[in-house]
Amino acid sequence: MTMDFTVRLRGESARLMQEMIDKGYFESKTEAIRAGILNIGLQLGLVSKQRIHQEVLDAMKKSGKKYSVEEVRRQIEAVT
């Protein structure tokens, strides 16, 4: 499934988003929003960490890109 939409952040939300990107926690706003949604899903018990990890690994394999150990770690941390 794919869902496209526009999000407008102001104030503390916008500042926090930029700080997370500046500090390298996320490479983009889109990545940060995805991780936030997955984190809420985890907190609500709607998805398991194992399923998220597997989806991250599958997406990385499908991309055909060669990832370093550090890149894999960052991708997994982004969704946990």
GROMACS elastic network, one bead per residue, 0.5 to 0.9 nm:
[ bonds ]
;  ai    aj funct       b0    kb
    8    14     6  0.83889   500
    9    12     6  0.83619   500
    9    13     6  0.58214   500
    9    15     6  0.86858   500
    9    17     6  0.85561   500
   10    13     6  0.58502   500
   10    15     6  0.77253   500
   11    14     6  0.54678   500
   11    15     6  0.62685   500
   11    16     6  0.86691   500
   12    16     6  0.59246   500
   12    17     6  0.84117   500
   13    16     6  0.52151   500
   13    17     6  0.61188   500
   13    18     6  0.86886   500
   14    17     6  0.51305   500
   14    18     6  0.62686   500
   14    19     6  0.86410   500
   15    18     6  0.52598   500
   15    19     6  0.61672   500
   15    20     6  0.87140   500
   16    19     6  0.50357   500
   16    20     6  0.61783   500
   16    21     6  0.86807   500
   17    20     6  0.52988   500
   17    21     6  0.64433   500
   17    22     6  0.86821   500
   17    29     6  0.69819   500
   17    32     6  0.74163   500
   17    33     6  0.88246   500
   18    21     6  0.51572   500
   18    22     6  0.59837   500
   18    23     6  0.85193   500
   18    29     6  0.80255   500
   19    23     6  0.59959   500
   19    24     6  0.85018   500
   19    25     6  0.87129   500
   20    23     6  0.52881   500
   20    24     6  0.63265   500
   20    25     6  0.52769   500
   20    26     6  0.62534   500
   20    27     6  0.88187   500
   20    32     6  0.79482   500
   21    24     6  0.50877   500
   21    25     6  0.57773   500
   21    27     6  0.58925   500
   21    28     6  0.63824   500
   21    29     6  0.73084   500
   21    32     6  0.79754   500
   22    25     6  0.77035   500
   22    26     6  0.81728   500
   22    27     6  0.85299   500
   23    26     6  0.79359   500
   24    27     6  0.63624   500
   25    32     6  0.81532   500
   25    74     6  0.76874   500
   25    77     6  0.86930   500
   25    78     6  0.71806   500
   26    29     6  0.73619   500
   26    30     6  0.87534   500
   26    31     6  0.61073   500
   26    32     6  0.57155   500
   26    35     6  0.89209   500
   26    74     6  0.83958   500
   26    75     6  0.87826   500
   26    78     6  0.70987   500
   27    30     6  0.84428   500
   27    31     6  0.66297   500
   27    32     6  0.78563   500
   28    31     6  0.52141   500
   28    32     6  0.64273   500
   28    33     6  0.87860   500
   29    32     6  0.50927   500
   29    33     6  0.62059   500
   29    34     6  0.86358   500
   30    33     6  0.51939   500
   30    34     6  0.61930   500
   30    35     6  0.86341   500
   31    34     6  0.51711   500
   31    35     6  0.62083   500
   31    36     6  0.86320   500
   31    78     6  0.80581   500
   32    35     6  0.51454   500
   32    36     6  0.61583   500
   32    37     6  0.87301   500
   32    78     6  0.76823   500
   33    36     6  0.50043   500
   33    37     6  0.62540   500
   33    38     6  0.86500   500
   34    37     6  0.52216   500
   34    38     6  0.62499   500
   34    39     6  0.85783   500
   34    78     6  0.88681   500
   34    79     6  0.80356   500
   35    38     6  0.50940   500
   35    39     6  0.60195   500
   35    40     6  0.86433   500
   35    78     6  0.57786   500
   35    80     6  0.77662   500
   36    39     6  0.50257   500
   36    40     6  0.62775   500
   36    41     6  0.86169   500
   36    78     6  0.87360   500
   36    79     6  0.77749   500
   37    40     6  0.52029   500
   37    41     6  0.62497   500
   37    42     6  0.87160   500
   37    79     6  0.89679   500
   38    42     6  0.62053   500
   38    43     6  0.86747   500
   38    47     6  0.77848   500
   38    52     6  0.79099   500
   38    79     6  0.62976   500
   38    80     6  0.79733   500
   39    42     6  0.50248   500
   39    43     6  0.62456   500
   39    44     6  0.86585   500
   39    79     6  0.65357   500
   39    80     6  0.64976   500
   40    43     6  0.50083   500
   40    44     6  0.61542   500
   40    45     6  0.85214   500
   40    46     6  0.85096   500
   41    44     6  0.51741   500
   41    45     6  0.61044   500
   41    47     6  0.56658   500
   41    48     6  0.83506   500
   42    45     6  0.50615   500
   42    46     6  0.59845   500
   42    47     6  0.53321   500
   42    48     6  0.61742   500
   42    49     6  0.71350   500
   42    80     6  0.82984   500
   43    46     6  0.77088   500
   43    47     6  0.85679   500
   44    47     6  0.79956   500
   45    48     6  0.70625   500
   47    50     6  0.85419   500
   47    51     6  0.68791   500
   47    52     6  0.73936   500
   48    51     6  0.53128   500
   48    52     6  0.64700   500
   48    53     6  0.87255   500
   49    52     6  0.51190   500
   49    53     6  0.60552   500
   49    54     6  0.85327   500
   49    79     6  0.82035   500
   49    80     6  0.69150   500
   50    53     6  0.51448   500
   50    54     6  0.61435   500
   50    55     6  0.86247   500
   51    54     6  0.51499   500
   51    55     6  0.61920   500
   51    56     6  0.86687   500
   52    55     6  0.50965   500
   52    56     6  0.61944   500
   52    57     6  0.86431   500
   52    76     6  0.83498   500
   52    79     6  0.69985   500
   52    80     6  0.82452   500
   53    56     6  0.51301   500
   53    57     6  0.61976   500
   53    58     6  0.85641   500
   53    75     6  0.89034   500
   53    76     6  0.62617   500
   53    79     6  0.77095   500
   53    80     6  0.84807   500
   54    57     6  0.51099   500
   54    58     6  0.60154   500
   54    59     6  0.85375   500
   55    58     6  0.50450   500
   55    59     6  0.60899   500
   55    60     6  0.85339   500
   56    59     6  0.52179   500
   56    60     6  0.61954   500
   56    61     6  0.87001   500
   56    72     6  0.88398   500
   56    75     6  0.70767   500
   56    76     6  0.68847   500
   56    79     6  0.83771   500
   57    60     6  0.50700   500
   57    61     6  0.61894   500
   57    62     6  0.85623   500
   57    72     6  0.80998   500
   57    75     6  0.86941   500
   57    76     6  0.83358   500
   58    61     6  0.51506   500
   58    62     6  0.60594   500
   58    63     6  0.86383   500
   59    62     6  0.50524   500
   59    63     6  0.62053   500
   60    63     6  0.52804   500
   60    64     6  0.70879   500
   60    65     6  0.70865   500
   60    66     6  0.84645   500
   60    67     6  0.78736   500
   60    72     6  0.83844   500
   61    64     6  0.56618   500
   61    65     6  0.72753   500
   61    66     6  0.84009   500
   62    65     6  0.81332   500
   63    66     6  0.86709   500
   67    70     6  0.79293   500
   67    71     6  0.57838   500
   67    72     6  0.63915   500
   68    71     6  0.51372   500
   68    72     6  0.63845   500
   68    73     6  0.86456   500
   69    72     6  0.51819   500
   69    73     6  0.61759   500
   69    74     6  0.86804   500
   70    73     6  0.50466   500
   70    74     6  0.61777   500
   70    75     6  0.86529   500
   71    74     6  0.51111   500
   71    75     6  0.61873   500
   71    76     6  0.86809   500
   72    75     6  0.51422   500
   72    76     6  0.62584   500
   72    77     6  0.85567   500
   73    76     6  0.52606   500
   73    77     6  0.60411   500
   73    78     6  0.85172   500
   74    77     6  0.50226   500
   74    78     6  0.60109   500
   74    79     6  0.89308   500
   75    78     6  0.51562   500
   75    79     6  0.69695   500
   76    79     6  0.55527   500
   76    80     6  0.65297   500
   77    80     6  0.51601   500
